[in-house]
Amino acid sequence: MLLAEPSPHTLADALNQGCRCQTLDAEQLRRELGRNAGLRALASTLGESHPHLFSGTAVYASQATVQAVQNAVAALERTLSLPAWAQQVLPAASAIAQADHGPLGVFMGYDFHLTPQGPQLIEINTNAGGAMLNAVLLRAQAVCCGLMNPLLNGYRNMATLEDDFVAMFQAEWDRFNHARGQALRPLHSVAIVDEAPDSQYLAPEFALFAELFQRHGIQAVVADPAHLELRDGVLYCGLLPIDLVYNRLTDFTLSNPAHAALAQAYAEDRAAVTPHPRAHALRANKQHLVTLGQPATLQALGVPEADRRTLLATVPACEHVGADNAAALWAQRKQLFFKPLDGFGARAVYRGDKLTHKVWEQIQQGNYIAQALVPPPIRALQVGDQATELKFDLRAYSYGGRVQLLAARTYSGQTTNFRTEGGGFAPVMWVPDLAEQTCSC
């Protein structure tokens, strides 16, 4: 396939829409997962237990798109870290979110749809899953043609990525100790916490993180929060005293009675918790998708002009659903996407063109926002003997406003899922600014 004289944008588009190469080396993926003894059995049966976790192909993004995403994430983090922002949003947050215990929150996730006008922010997540899985996935990509060589080689700096992840958790531990006025010291133990962790779909990632910590001399356990205990002012998981909790719960306020020990440890500074209720209140409440697109509000908050321009170009228009605008929103529903303010994981979200009158009544009675519909980009791929097209979004994993890793999720249907044949996590390859490239796929 000849891709002649494209711009950086159209070259990425041409690859996404015209190159159906399979880049995943399934055997290498099994070897990478098999580095963890606890995952060797899973690695050999991944196709049966998690058939749609990993896509067989990569997604391409131009250097300009990658830079625009990085700029957007930095502007978002600067805005969400302003004292004036906290003063505006925290009064409506839970009591447990009010105090600042030091940590920023690991693995912020900013989800984008790529458009000809640039990346558009679709969602903000404080406990974005998949970073370790995508680090493994990157190491299992094969060169499918001459064009893939520079793209894949550009990602060979992944040797330092896992070290960056560990350094991030150490930084969170340092911030926790600094906030308490205590001397900085090495991180000795981590509990990776989620409800019934073995039954979670991303459970393989928990095991990968545990192995990563242990490889760096940090004791690690994967645990249900019900197994945590406070004894003599120390948080324990069994006999292991816990320095830091890597929190994968979707109980963003830690209000579930089963999470009482964790909530108390967080509130009383008995252990560092990351991400945490304050991070969610400051960054991931869907109300923020409304506020971040309001020019007057951003100016009143003291957001610098350059960041205001970036946000207004990146954040789609969004508003609350209420009695005063319900009729207008119903009339415009085909251009809108509806999300519950307290939802997560694409639950109870609806494309406006799919709405029934019954669901519309439920939306009006619930606490929903209406977001301008930004169609997802398309990735062409081969699934067996069938040529098909899937949608994809791009997720930026970040810490402190710096993008650590870009990954894509390919899917069909209204929202991202791990139930699509040929879909799942996909690596993002950065397309260089080249005048002409030839793909022999």
N, C-alpha and C positions, 0 to 999 in steps of 0.2 A: 504494500500500500504506500503510495507516494503522497507525502504531506508537503505541498510546495508553498513556500513563502508565507507561512502563517505568522500571525502575531502570537505572542506568548499565550494569550487567552484562547485563540482559536486552535492552537496546537493541542492544548490540553483538551479542549472540547472534541477535536477530531479523534484523539486517542480514546477518550471516554465513549464516544459514539461509534467509532469504527474499528477499534482493535479489540477482538474477542479472545485474545491470548489468555491461557491459563498460566498464571505466574506462581501459584502456590506449589511448593515441593512438599507433598504430603508426607513423604518419608522423612524429610528433614524436620518437618513440624513434629512428627512423633519423636524424633531424637531430641529435639529441643525440650519438649514437654517431659521426656524421659530422664532429663537431668535431675528431676525431682523424683526420688524413689517412690513417694506416695502417689505420683501421677503416672507411673509406668503402666499400670493396668488400664487406666483411663486412656492413655495415649494410644494403646493398641486397639481400643474400642470406641475411639472418639466419634467415628462416623456413625455409630449406632446410638450412642448416648447423647451426643451433641451434634447432630447432623448439619445444623444450620448456624453454628457458632462462627465459623470462618468462611468467608467467600473464597473462591478459587482464583480470584483475579485482583489486580490492584486498581486504584482510582488515581487519576492524574489531576494535578492542580498547577497552574502557572506560578512562576515566581512572584508575579504581581499579586495574585490571589493570596499566596502564603503571606506576603508582606502586609496585605490589607487585613488579614485575619490577625496577625501579630499586633498591628496598630490598633485594631478594634479592641482586642483583649486588654492591651495596656491602658487604653482610654477608659474602658469599662472599670478596670480595677482601680484606677486613680479616682474615678467618680465614686465608686462604691466604698472607698476608703476615706472619703472626706468627712471631717467631724460634723459638718452641716448635714450630710446624708444620714449619719447615725442619729442626729438629733431629730430628724424628720421621721425616720422609720421605726426606731426602737420603741417609742411610746405605744405602738400598736402590737408589739411583739410580746412573747411570753415572758414571765418573770425570770425564768432561768437564762434567757438570752441577754439580760441587761448588763451583766458584769463581763468585763474583758479579762480573760485569764491568760492572754499572751499569744497563743497559737493563731495563725491566720486561717488554717484549713487546707489540708492537702487535696490535691487532685480536683481543683475547680474544673468544671466542664462547661465550655461554651459551644453550643451547637449552631451550625450555620447551614443555610442553603446557598449555593453558589448561583449567581445570576449575572447577566451581561452588565448590570450596573454595579456589581461587586457583591461580596458576601453579605448575607442578611441574617441577623441573629434570630434564632427560633426559640432557644431555650437556654436557661442558666441552671446548672446543677452544682450542688456542693459535695456530693459524694459520687462523682462520675465513675462508673465502673469500666473496666476493660483495659486500663493502661498497661498492666503487666502482660495481659494476653496479647495486646498489640505489639509489645516489645518482642515477645516470642515470635509472633507472626512475621515481623519484619525480617527476622533471621532465617525464615523459611521460604524466602522468595527466590525464584530462579530467573535467570536471564532468558527471555523468550525470543529476542531479536537484537539486532545491533543497537537500536535506539534505547533499549533497556539498560545497556551497559552504563552510560553516564548517570542515568536516573538511579539505578540500584546502587552504584558505587557511591553516590551522594549520601546514601543512608548507612554507609559502613562505619560512621562514627557512633553507631548504636552501642559499641562496646562500653561507652561511658554513660549511657542512659540509665542503666540500673544503678550505677554508683550515684548518679544525680538523684534518683528516687530515695536512696538511703540517706543521702545528705539532706534532703528535704525533711525527712522525719527527724533527723538530728537537729535541724534548725528549729523545728516545732518544739522539741524538747528544750532547746536552749531558750527559746522565747518564753516558754512556760516557767523555767527557773529564773530567768531575768525578771519576769513580772512579779515573782515572789521575793525578789531580792536575794536569791540564793546563788551560790557559786555554780558556774557551768561545769557540767560533768558529762561523761559519755552516756549514751543511751544503752541500757542494759537489757530491757525486756519490753516486748510489745504484745498486746492481745489484739488479734484481728476479730472483730465482734460483729455478728449478725444473728438474727433469729434463725434457729435450726440451720446453721451454716452448711451442713452437709447436703441439705435438700435444695439449696439455692442454685439457680441455673449457672451462676458465675462462680460456684464453689471451686472449680479448678484454679481460679485466680487467687483465692485465699491461700491455697497450698503453695502456689508459686511465690507469693509474698512471704510466707513463713520460711520457705527455703532461702529466699533472698536475704532476709534478716539474719538467719542462722549462718549463712555463708559470710556475713560481715561481723560475726561475733556477737550478735544480739539474740537473746533467747526469744522465741516466738511461739505463741499458741493461737489456734483458731477456736473460738468459743462462742456459745450462746450467752447473751448477757445475764441470763438467769444463773449462770455458773460463776458469776463474779460475786465477791464478798468483800465488805469492808471490815477489817479486823485491826484493832489498835491503831486506827488512822491510816492504815495501808490497804490499798486495793489488791486483792489476791484473785488469781484463777487457780484453784486447787492449792498447791503449795508454792506457786510461783508469785512473788510480789511483782506487780505490774507498774512500770514507769509510765507507759503511754498506751492509750487505746486507739487503734485505727478503727474508726467507727463507720461501719457500712449499713447501719440501721436506717430505715426510712421513717422512724419515729423522731421527727426533727426537733421536737421539744422535750424528748426523753420523759414523756408523761405517762407512758404505759407502766402500770405497777410492776410488771416483770422486769423493768429496767431501773428499778429504784436504786440499787446499789451503784450502778453507773451514774445515774443522775446525781446522787449524793457525792460521789467521788469527784465529779465535774464541778459541782457547786462549791464544794469545800476545798478545792485544789489538792485533792489527794492523789490525783493522777492527771497527766496531760491527756486531753481528748481532742481528736482531730479526724475529720471535720466535726463541728460542734453546733449547738443551737444558735449561738450568736452569728456564726458565719452564714447559716441558713437565713436568719432574719435579715441580715444586712445585704445578702447577695441573691438568694434564690427564691424569695417570695415573688410570685407571678405578678403582684401589684407593680413590681419594679419594671416590668416590660411596658407598662403604661407610662410610668414616670420618666423613664429613660428616653422616651420619644416626644417629650413636651418641651419645646424650646424655652418658654418663659420660666418653667420650673427649674430647668438646668441652669439658666442664667442666675436665678434667685439663689440657687445653692452654691454659686461661686465656681461652677465648672468653667475652666478656661475655654476661650473661644475655639481653639484648635480641637479640643476634645469634644466640644459641642458639635462642631461640624462632623467629626468622625461618628459620633453617636447618632446624629440625625440622619446620616447617610447609611447607617448600618442597622438601626432598630426599626422594624416595620411599625406602622401605625397600630395602636392598640387602645381599647377603651373598655370600661366596665359595661356589662349588660344590666340595664335597669329599666324601670317602667317608663322613664322619659325618652329612652332611645330604642326601645324594643321594636317598635313598628319600623323604624328606619333600618335597624340591623336585620330584621327579617327580610326586608325588601332587597338588602344588599348581601344576603347570606351567601350567595354563590362566590363572592369574593372574600369570604371570611373563614377563619378557623376559630373554633370555640374551645376554651380550656378552663377547667375549674381552678380557682385560686389556690386551693389546698391540695391539688392533685400532683401526681408524679408518675414517671414511667409510662407516659402516654395513656393513662387511665382516664376514662370518661371524657375523652376529647373527641371533637366532631368536626369534620369538614362541613361547611355550610351547605354545599350542594347535595349532601347526603342526608340532611335533616328531615325528619318527619315532624308533623305537628305535635305529636306526643312528646318527642324528645325536646322540641322547642319549649314546650310548657315546663319541662323539668329544668331546662337551662335558665329560664326566667325566674324560677323559684330557687335556684341554687346561686352560688357565688361564682360567676363566670366572667371571663374577659373575652372580648372578640378581637382577634389579631388579624391584620391584613394577610390574606392568603398569599404565600410565596411558594410557587410550585417548585418542588425539588428537582435538581438536575438528574440526568439519565446516564446510566452506565450500561452499555451493550456488553453482553457476555454469552458464552456458550455453556449450556447446562446439558451434559450428555450430547445427544445429537441435535438438540434444540437450540436455535439461536433465539435469544430473548433480550428484553430490556428491563432493568430494575431501576428504581429510584435510589438516591443516596443522599445522606447528609454528611457534613464534615464536623468532627468533634475536635476541639482544641483542649488538650489537657494542660493546665497551667498552675503555676504557684507564684504568688506575689506579683502577678501581672506578666510573668514570662512564660511563653508557650514552651512546654517541654516536648510535646509530641502531638502530631496530627494523625488522626485515624478517620476512617469512613465507616458507615454502616449502610449496607445495601439491603433493599427490601422491596416488597410490593404491598399494596394496601394503603390505608390512611396514614399510618404512622410506622416508625421503625419497630422491628420485631426480630425475633430469631426463629421464625417459622417459615421462612421463604426458601424454596428450593433454589440453591445457588447463591443465596444471600448470606449475610452475617458481617462480621468485622472484616475490613479490607485495609491494607496499607495505603497511605497516600504518598505518591511519588511526585516530586517537584519537577516540573518541566522547565528546563533552562530556556533562556531567551535566544533561541536559535532561528536563523533565517530559513533553513530548509533541513528536513530530516526525512529519511526513508525508513519505513517500517516494513520488514519482510514477512509480517505475520499473515 
